[in-house]
Amino acid sequence: ERFQYLFTLCRLDTIALGCLVAVMVRTRWYPEVRARLARGLVPVLAIASIVLLATQLDRTTWFGRTFGYSVVAIAFVSLVILVLEHRGEAVTRVLRVRPLQYFGKLCFGLYLLHRPADTVVSALVARTDLDGTSLVWIPVKLAVAVGFATISWRVLERPFLRLKDRFASSRHPSRVPLRATVVGLVL
């Protein structure tokens, strides 16, 4: 059951949906359809939310292991497009607070390092007489994960990001007119 959760090929639909949104918002026709698209995604998000609440996001069930992850992906793609549509407005103001911006910067490191942080804290707690299964340890695990991700950002990610302009080809989307990029993706 962890295979479907962890194996990349089992999660390609989620990755593909994220890529589709990234390409779509860069097309020349997106500004013309974005408001209608966002309105159409409100019921999609609502239905996906109802399905996820009804199934309790249980990845041990047949539905959870097959369609559940796709429903989660559809819900979050809908949410991302809705946020993009309302970017800069009062309804999305909470997303612009500094702590959330900081977590956004660390998100890849948090994604990669939350499990090692959990393992380290659990191992340290196991060496004591304390109850390692207690929910009291969740804030500690989160703090360690944020610490690991901060170190990763400063030592690895930020230095590599500073180098990215040196390696962009003349065909990189940032250097090619948008229309040529979209045509290239279709071909």
C-alpha positions in Angstrom: 0.0 0.0 0.0 3.0 2.4 0.5 4.1 1.6 -3.1 1.2 3.6 -4.6 2.0 6.4 -2.2 5.8 6.6 -2.7 6.6 5.3 -6.2 6.8 8.2 -8.7 5.3 6.3 -11.6 2.2 5.8 -9.5 1.9 9.5 -9.0 2.5 10.8 -12.5 -1.1 12.1 -12.8 -0.4 14.5 -10.0 2.9 15.6 -11.6 1.2 15.9 -15.0 -1.6 18.1 -13.6 1.0 20.4 -12.0 2.9 20.6 -15.3 -0.4 21.3 -17.2 -1.2 24.2 -15.0 2.3 25.6 -15.3 2.1 25.4 -19.1 -1.5 26.6 -19.3 -1.0 29.8 -17.3 1.8 30.7 -19.8 -0.3 30.4 -22.9 -1.6 33.5 -24.7 -5.2 32.3 -24.4 -5.2 31.8 -20.7 -5.9 35.5 -19.8 -9.1 35.3 -21.9 -10.4 32.1 -20.2 -9.0 32.4 -16.7 -12.1 33.9 -15.0 -14.5 31.4 -16.6 -12.1 28.5 -15.8 -11.8 29.6 -12.1 -15.6 29.8 -11.8 -15.9 26.4 -13.3 -13.4 24.9 -10.9 -15.4 26.0 -7.8 -17.8 23.1 -8.2 -14.9 20.8 -9.1 -13.1 21.7 -5.9 -16.4 21.3 -3.9 -17.1 17.9 -5.3 -13.4 16.8 -4.7 -13.6 18.0 -1.2 -16.8 16.1 -0.5 -15.3 12.9 -1.9 -12.2 13.4 0.1 -14.1 14.0 3.3 -16.4 11.1 2.7 -13.5 8.7 2.1 -11.5 10.4 4.9 -8.4 10.4 2.8 -7.8 6.8 3.8 -4.9 5.5 1.7 -5.4 2.0 2.9 -8.7 1.5 1.0 -8.9 0.5 -2.6 -10.4 3.8 -3.6 -7.7 5.7 -1.7 -4.9 3.9 -3.3 -6.3 4.2 -6.9 -8.4 7.3 -7.3 -7.9 9.0 -4.0 -4.5 10.6 -4.9 -6.0 11.8 -8.3 -8.9 13.4 -6.5 -6.4 15.1 -4.1 -4.5 16.3 -7.2 -7.6 17.6 -8.9 -8.6 19.5 -5.7 -5.3 21.1 -5.3 -4.9 22.1 -9.0 -8.4 23.7 -8.7 -7.3 25.5 -5.6 -4.0 26.7 -7.2 -5.9 28.1 -10.3 -8.4 29.8 -8.0 -5.6 31.4 -6.0 -4.0 32.6 -9.2 -7.2 34.1 -10.4 -7.6 36.0 -7.1 -3.9 36.8 -6.6 -3.4 40.3 -5.1 -7.0 40.4 -3.8 -8.2 40.5 -0.2 -9.3 36.9 -0.3 -5.7 35.7 -0.8 -4.1 38.2 1.6 -3.4 35.5 4.2 -1.2 33.8 1.6 1.1 36.9 1.5 2.0 36.9 5.2 5.7 36.6 5.8 5.7 33.2 7.6 3.8 31.6 4.8 6.1 33.2 2.2 9.0 31.7 4.2 7.4 28.2 4.3 6.8 28.6 0.5 10.5 29.2 0.0 11.3 26.1 2.1 8.6 23.9 0.6 10.9 21.7 -1.4 13.2 21.1 1.6 10.2 20.5 3.8 8.9 18.0 1.3 12.2 16.1 1.2 13.3 16.5 4.8 10.1 16.0 6.9 10.6 12.3 7.1 14.2 12.5 8.2 13.2 15.0 10.8 10.5 12.7 12.1 13.0 9.8 12.2 15.6 11.9 14.1 13.2 13.1 16.7 11.6 9.6 17.1 15.0 8.1 17.5 16.1 10.6 20.2 12.8 10.2 22.1 13.1 6.4 21.9 16.4 6.8 23.9 14.4 8.3 26.8 11.6 7.1 29.0 9.2 9.4 27.3 6.2 8.3 25.1 7.4 8.7 21.5 3.9 8.1 20.1 2.5 11.2 21.9 1.1 14.0 19.7 3.2 16.3 21.9 6.2 15.5 19.7 4.5 16.8 16.5 5.5 20.5 17.0 9.1 19.3 17.8 9.2 17.3 14.6 7.8 20.2 12.6 10.4 22.6 14.1 13.2 20.1 13.3 11.9 19.8 9.7 11.8 23.6 9.3 15.4 23.7 10.7 16.6 21.1 8.3 14.8 22.8 5.4 16.3 26.2 6.3 19.8 24.7 6.3 19.1 23.0 3.0 17.8 26.3 1.5 20.9 28.3 2.7 23.5 25.7 2.0 22.2 23.9 -1.2 19.2 25.4 -2.8 19.9 29.1 -2.8 23.5 28.7 -4.1 22.3 26.4 -7.0 19.5 28.8 -7.8 22.0 31.6 -8.2 23.7 29.5 -11.0 20.6 28.8 -13.0 21.0 31.8 -15.4 24.4 30.5 -16.5 22.9 27.3 -17.8 19.7 28.4 -19.5 19.8 27.7 -23.2 18.7 30.0 -25.9 15.5 27.8 -26.1 14.7 28.3 -22.4 11.1 29.6 -22.0 12.4 32.7 -20.3 14.4 33.6 -23.4 11.9 32.6 -26.1 8.7 34.4 -26.9 5.7 32.7 -25.2 4.0 31.8 -28.5 7.1 29.9 -29.7 7.3 28.0 -26.4 3.7 26.9 -26.6 4.1 25.8 -30.2 7.2 23.9 -29.2 5.4 22.1 -26.5 2.6 21.1 -28.8 5.0 19.7 -31.4 
